[in-house]
Amino acid sequence: HPHHGTNLTPSYWYNNLRNPVRFTQTLTNLTNQGHHTYLEPSPHPTLTTAIHHTNPKATTIHTLTRNHHTPHPLHTAHATAWTHGQPTTWPHPHTTTHTPLPTYPFQHKHHW
């Protein structure tokens, strides 16, 4: 992981590709510390299978789904986390703000 204030330079990416990840070791350490729920914020949940192979009792939750452009996958992830005992904060439906979008491309409003 880059330290706060460092740049993601080519050598950073090379080292991340060249050196072992130690995924199993890290996941085992997390499990031994009491972590059993994992959130994967990727449109294609690739780590879910690896997590289940390492810890079959773990709960993995993905928040995005490729080519699904609705909030349904995110709401499902939120509900899954809640039903597995994770603290969540449900947004109140009346607190959501929407920005009005132009009705056609390049619509603009003059302010003079």
C-alpha positions in Angstrom: 0.0 0.0 0.0 1.3 3.5 -0.7 1.9 5.6 2.3 0.0 8.8 2.8 1.5 11.5 0.6 3.3 9.2 -1.9 2.6 8.9 -5.6 1.5 5.9 -7.4 4.6 5.7 -9.5 5.5 3.1 -12.2 7.8 1.4 -9.6 4.9 1.2 -7.2 2.8 -0.7 -9.7 5.7 -2.8 -10.9 6.4 -3.9 -7.3 2.7 -4.7 -6.7 2.7 -6.9 -9.8 6.1 -8.5 -9.2 5.9 -9.3 -5.5 3.6 -11.9 -3.8 0.3 -10.6 -2.5 0.1 -13.0 0.5 -3.7 -13.0 0.2 -4.2 -16.3 2.1 -1.9 -15.2 4.9 -3.6 -11.9 5.2 -7.1 -13.3 5.2 -6.1 -16.0 7.8 -4.8 -13.2 10.0 -8.0 -11.2 9.6 -10.1 -14.3 10.4 -8.0 -15.0 13.5 -8.6 -11.4 14.6 -12.4 -11.9 14.4 -13.2 -10.5 10.9 -15.6 -12.6 9.0 -17.5 -10.1 6.7 -15.8 -8.7 3.6 -17.0 -6.0 1.3 -15.9 -6.0 -2.4 -16.6 -2.7 -4.1 -15.8 -3.9 -7.6 -18.1 -4.2 -10.7 -16.8 -7.7 -11.2 -16.3 -9.4 -7.8 -13.2 -11.4 -8.4 -12.0 -11.8 -4.8 -15.2 -13.4 -3.5 -14.3 -16.8 -4.7 -10.7 -16.6 -3.3 -12.1 -15.5 0.1 -14.5 -18.4 0.2 -11.7 -20.9 -0.7 -9.6 -19.5 2.2 -12.5 -19.1 4.7 -15.7 -20.9 3.7 -17.5 -19.4 6.7 -16.8 -15.8 5.6 -19.5 -13.5 4.3 -18.5 -11.6 1.2 -20.7 -8.8 -0.1 -20.2 -7.1 -3.5 -21.7 -3.7 -4.0 -21.6 -3.3 -7.8 -22.7 -5.3 -10.7 -21.4 -4.8 -14.2 -24.0 -3.5 -16.6 -26.6 -2.9 -13.9 -27.1 0.9 -13.6 -29.6 0.9 -10.8 -29.2 1.2 -7.1 -30.6 -2.3 -6.6 -27.2 -4.1 -6.2 -26.1 -1.5 -3.6 -29.4 -1.8 -1.7 -29.0 -5.6 -1.8 -25.4 -5.3 -0.4 -26.7 -3.0 2.3 -29.4 -5.4 3.3 -27.0 -8.4 3.2 -24.6 -6.6 5.6 -27.4 -5.7 7.9 -28.8 -9.3 8.0 -25.3 -10.6 8.8 -25.0 -8.4 11.9 -23.0 -5.5 10.5 -24.0 -2.0 11.7 -25.5 0.0 8.8 -27.1 3.4 8.4 -30.1 3.3 6.1 -30.5 6.6 4.3 -33.9 8.3 4.8 -35.7 8.5 1.5 -36.5 12.2 1.9 -32.9 13.3 2.6 -31.7 12.3 -0.9 -31.0 15.3 -3.0 -31.2 15.2 -6.8 -29.6 17.7 -9.1 -31.8 18.7 -12.0 -30.1 17.7 -15.3 -30.5 19.6 -18.5 -33.4 18.4 -20.7 -31.2 18.4 -23.8 -27.5 18.5 -24.4 -25.7 21.8 -23.9 -28.7 23.5 -22.3 -27.5 26.4 -20.2 -28.8 29.3 -18.3 -27.4 32.8 -18.7 -26.7 34.6 -15.5 -26.4 38.1 -16.8 
